[in-house]
Amino acid sequence: MSYDHCEYCKGQVREQKVRVDHRWKGSLTVVEKVPVGVCDHCGERYYDASVLHRLDLIAKGKVGSVRHIKVPVADYSQAVAA
């Protein structure tokens, strides 16, 4: 993919493989090695439409998972009271 400069800071945008934490209908799916444009200066991410479509398919379970992990979930208000 080819990217222009960042629309926020005008930094150089280059393709990188990143991890995306995708939330859909109360579920969390962690997707690794996602190709996105990332600004060298501010870190803003730019997603191609085809990548977003594939992320949705993965989150909806239409493309198989490689592995599963357990993720702890904490309630901040409970942690503050402790």
NUTOR-912827 format. One record per residue: residue in three letters; x, y, z of N, C-alpha, C in turn. Coordinates in Angstrom, 3 decimals, padded with zeros to 6 digits, always signed. Layout:
N
NODE  rest      n_c1      n_c2      n_c3     ca_c1     ca_c2     ca_c3      c_c1      c_c2      c_c3
NODE   ALA         X         Y         Z         X         Y         Z         X         Y         Z
...
! end
This chain:
82
NODE  rest      n_c1      n_c2      n_c3     ca_c1     ca_c2     ca_c3      c_c1      c_c2      c_c3
NODE   MET  +000.837  -001.182  +000.000  +000.000  +000.000  +000.000  +000.883  +001.246  +000.000
NODE   SER  +000.368  +002.273  -000.570  +001.080  +003.544  -000.615  +000.314  +004.564  +000.218
NODE   TYR  +001.034  +005.356  +000.991  +000.403  +006.327  +001.879  +000.938  +007.724  +001.620
NODE   ASP  +000.077  +008.713  +001.813  +000.484  +010.109  +001.764  +001.032  +010.478  +003.146
NODE   HIS  +001.294  +011.732  +003.330  +001.744  +012.208  +004.639  +000.561  +012.260  +005.599
NODE   CYS  +000.864  +012.242  +006.882  -000.150  +012.261  +007.931  -001.002  +013.521  +007.816
NODE   GLU  -002.310  +013.354  +007.908  -003.211  +014.507  +007.794  -003.199  +015.372  +009.048
NODE   TYR  -002.632  +014.873  +010.150  -002.616  +015.632  +011.392  -001.318  +016.405  +011.593
NODE   CYS  -000.180  +015.732  +011.372  +001.101  +016.391  +011.669  +002.015  +016.488  +010.453
NODE   LYS  +001.571  +015.957  +009.317  +002.340  +015.967  +008.057  +003.578  +015.066  +008.101
NODE   GLY  +003.658  +014.175  +009.116  +004.763  +013.224  +009.196  +004.676  +012.185  +008.090
NODE   GLN  +005.721  +011.409  +007.940  +005.764  +010.356  +006.922  +004.988  +009.140  +007.409
NODE   VAL  +004.106  +008.609  +006.581  +003.326  +007.419  +006.920  +003.939  +006.225  +006.196
NODE   ARG  +004.270  +005.198  +006.961  +004.883  +003.998  +006.401  +004.094  +002.767  +006.859
NODE   GLU  +004.087  +001.740  +006.013  +003.389  +000.516  +006.376  +004.159  -000.235  +007.451
NODE   GLN  +003.405  -000.707  +008.456  +003.961  -001.534  +009.523  +002.974  -002.655  +009.807
NODE   LYS  +003.448  -003.702  +010.408  +002.585  -004.790  +010.881  +002.375  -004.551  +012.377
NODE   VAL  +001.127  -004.364  +012.779  +000.803  -004.025  +014.166  -000.220  -005.003  +014.735
NODE   ARG  -000.400  -004.946  +016.052  -001.435  -005.713  +016.728  -002.653  -004.814  +016.896
NODE   VAL  -003.827  -005.347  +016.595  -005.077  -004.595  +016.724  -005.982  -005.331  +017.704
NODE   ASP  -006.482  -004.604  +018.699  -007.464  -005.141  +019.635  -008.834  -004.728  +019.115
NODE   HIS  -009.539  -005.659  +018.496  -010.802  -005.378  +017.807  -011.968  -005.795  +018.698
NODE   ARG  -012.842  -004.847  +018.998  -014.018  -005.129  +019.822  -015.266  -005.110  +018.949
NODE   TRP  -016.103  -006.141  +019.137  -017.347  -006.240  +018.384  -018.354  -006.990  +019.228
NODE   LYS  -019.499  -006.360  +019.505  -020.592  -006.944  +020.284  -020.118  -007.547  +021.602
NODE   GLY  -019.318  -006.808  +022.335  -018.870  -007.252  +023.645  -017.731  -008.252  +023.644
NODE   SER  -017.252  -008.626  +022.469  -016.138  -009.567  +022.378  -014.870  -008.834  +021.983
NODE   LEU  -013.751  -009.361  +022.447  -012.448  -008.813  +022.112  -011.691  -009.844  +021.288
NODE   THR  -011.199  -009.426  +020.141  -010.361  -010.268  +019.308  -009.049  -009.535  +019.079
NODE   VAL  -007.939  -010.191  +019.393  -006.614  -009.622  +019.181  -006.107  -010.161  +017.848
NODE   VAL  -005.782  -009.261  +016.944  -005.312  -009.653  +015.613  -003.883  -009.147  +015.449
NODE   GLU  -002.973  -010.058  +015.169  -001.564  -009.702  +015.028  -001.170  -009.568  +013.569
NODE   LYS  -000.100  -008.839  +013.346  +000.511  -008.671  +012.021  -000.436  -008.029  +011.009
NODE   VAL  -001.187  -007.022  +011.460  -002.124  -006.309  +010.586  -001.352  -005.216  +009.839
NODE   PRO  -001.432  -005.190  +008.495  -000.720  -004.158  +007.733  -001.477  -002.832  +007.758
NODE   VAL  -000.887  -001.827  +008.393  -001.498  -000.496  +008.456  -000.436  +000.555  +008.195
NODE   GLY  -000.871  +001.731  +007.797  +000.033  +002.862  +007.671  +000.152  +003.521  +009.028
NODE   VAL  +001.381  +003.794  +009.476  +001.611  +004.416  +010.779  +002.502  +005.634  +010.579
NODE   CYS  +002.079  +006.779  +011.115  +002.866  +008.003  +011.019  +004.126  +007.876  +011.871
NODE   ASP  +005.268  +008.169  +011.277  +006.549  +008.119  +011.990  +006.617  +009.127  +013.131
NODE   HIS  +005.848  +010.215  +013.027  +005.954  +011.297  +014.005  +004.941  +011.165  +015.147
NODE   CYS  +003.651  +011.068  +014.814  +002.624  +011.073  +015.860  +001.999  +009.699  +016.128
NODE   GLY  +002.252  +008.716  +015.267  +001.731  +007.372  +015.487  +000.322  +007.122  +014.980
NODE   GLU  -000.293  +008.118  +014.347  -001.647  +007.939  +013.799  -001.645  +006.755  +012.842
NODE   ARG  -002.713  +005.944  +012.904  -002.822  +004.762  +012.050  -003.800  +005.010  +010.914
NODE   TYR  -003.473  +004.456  +009.757  -004.316  +004.550  +008.564  -004.603  +003.144  +008.062
NODE   TYR  -005.895  +002.795  +008.012  -006.319  +001.456  +007.627  -006.905  +001.473  +006.218
NODE   ASP  -006.492  +000.538  +005.400  -007.083  +000.351  +004.076  -008.458  -000.301  +004.275
NODE   ALA  -009.413  +000.017  +003.406  -010.772  -000.520  +003.533  -010.777  -002.046  +003.513
NODE   SER  -009.923  -002.655  +002.702  -009.881  -004.120  +002.630  -009.381  -004.723  +003.945
NODE   VAL  -008.488  -004.032  +004.627  -007.990  -004.494  +005.923  -009.102  -004.404  +006.963
NODE   LEU  -009.848  -003.310  +006.978  -010.967  -003.163  +007.916  -012.019  -004.240  +007.691
NODE   HIS  -012.296  -004.544  +006.427  -013.272  -005.597  +006.098  -012.791  -006.944  +006.644
NODE   ARG  -011.516  -007.247  +006.451  -010.959  -008.511  +006.939  -010.988  -008.564  +008.468
NODE   LEU  -010.694  -007.444  +009.139  -010.763  -007.403  +010.602  -012.178  -007.708  +011.090
NODE   ASP  -013.192  -007.179  +010.406  -014.572  -007.466  +010.777  -014.889  -008.949  +010.621
NODE   LEU  -014.436  -009.564  +009.530  -014.662  -010.999  +009.323  -014.000  -011.827  +010.422
NODE   ILE  -012.798  -011.446  +010.799  -012.089  -012.151  +011.860  -012.843  -012.016  +013.179
NODE   ALA  -013.268  -010.792  +013.523  -013.973  -010.544  +014.786  -015.312  -011.270  +014.843
NODE   LYS  -015.966  -011.446  +013.700  -017.255  -012.134  +013.653  -017.104  -013.650  +013.618
NODE   GLY  -015.851  -014.136  +013.640  -015.616  -015.580  +013.661  -015.719  -016.248  +012.315
NODE   LYS  -015.729  -015.470  +011.236  -015.847  -016.053  +009.900  -014.500  -016.496  +009.344
NODE   VAL  -013.440  -016.120  +010.025  -012.090  -016.571  +009.698  -011.525  -017.129  +010.991
NODE   GLY  -011.008  -018.334  +010.967  -010.583  -019.027  +012.180  -009.494  -018.336  +012.973
NODE   SER  -009.513  -018.582  +014.281  -008.482  -018.061  +015.176  -007.285  -018.998  +015.177
NODE   VAL  -006.130  -018.439  +015.454  -004.917  -019.227  +015.536  -004.765  -019.820  +016.935
NODE   ARG  -005.038  -019.010  +017.952  -004.937  -019.467  +019.331  -005.851  -018.612  +020.209
NODE   HIS  -006.052  -019.046  +021.440  -006.884  -018.315  +022.389  -006.048  -017.967  +023.615
NODE   ILE  -006.352  -016.811  +024.215  -005.698  -016.384  +025.443  -006.767  -015.950  +026.438
NODE   LYS  -006.438  -016.005  +027.721  -007.338  -015.489  +028.746  -006.919  -014.061  +029.055
NODE   VAL  -007.915  -013.171  +029.163  -007.638  -011.760  +029.441  -008.391  -011.368  +030.703
NODE   PRO  -007.678  -010.901  +031.744  -008.374  -010.446  +032.935  -009.112  -009.127  +032.658
NODE   VAL  -010.266  -008.981  +033.273  -011.054  -007.756  +033.126  -011.254  -007.169  +034.515
NODE   ALA  -010.860  -005.920  +034.704  -010.971  -005.269  +036.011  -011.968  -004.121  +035.935
NODE   ASP  -012.651  -003.899  +037.045  -013.560  -002.757  +037.181  -012.781  -001.656  +037.893
NODE   TYR  -012.498  -000.578  +037.195  -011.680  +000.508  +037.747  -012.275  +001.051  +039.034
NODE   SER  -013.597  +001.223  +039.082  -014.223  +001.802  +040.271  -014.009  +000.899  +041.491
NODE   GLN  -013.948  -000.396  +041.289  -013.679  -001.322  +042.392  -012.225  -001.237  +042.834
NODE   ALA  -011.329  -001.024  +041.888  -009.899  -000.960  +042.206  -009.576  +000.326  +042.977
NODE   VAL  -010.289  +001.408  +042.686  -010.051  +002.682  +043.367  -010.511  +002.603  +044.807
NODE   ALA  -011.597  +001.905  +045.056  -012.155  +001.792  +046.395  -011.285  +000.931  +047.312
NODE   ALA  -010.465  +000.098  +046.732  -009.627  -000.830  +047.540  -008.480  -000.126  +048.213
! end
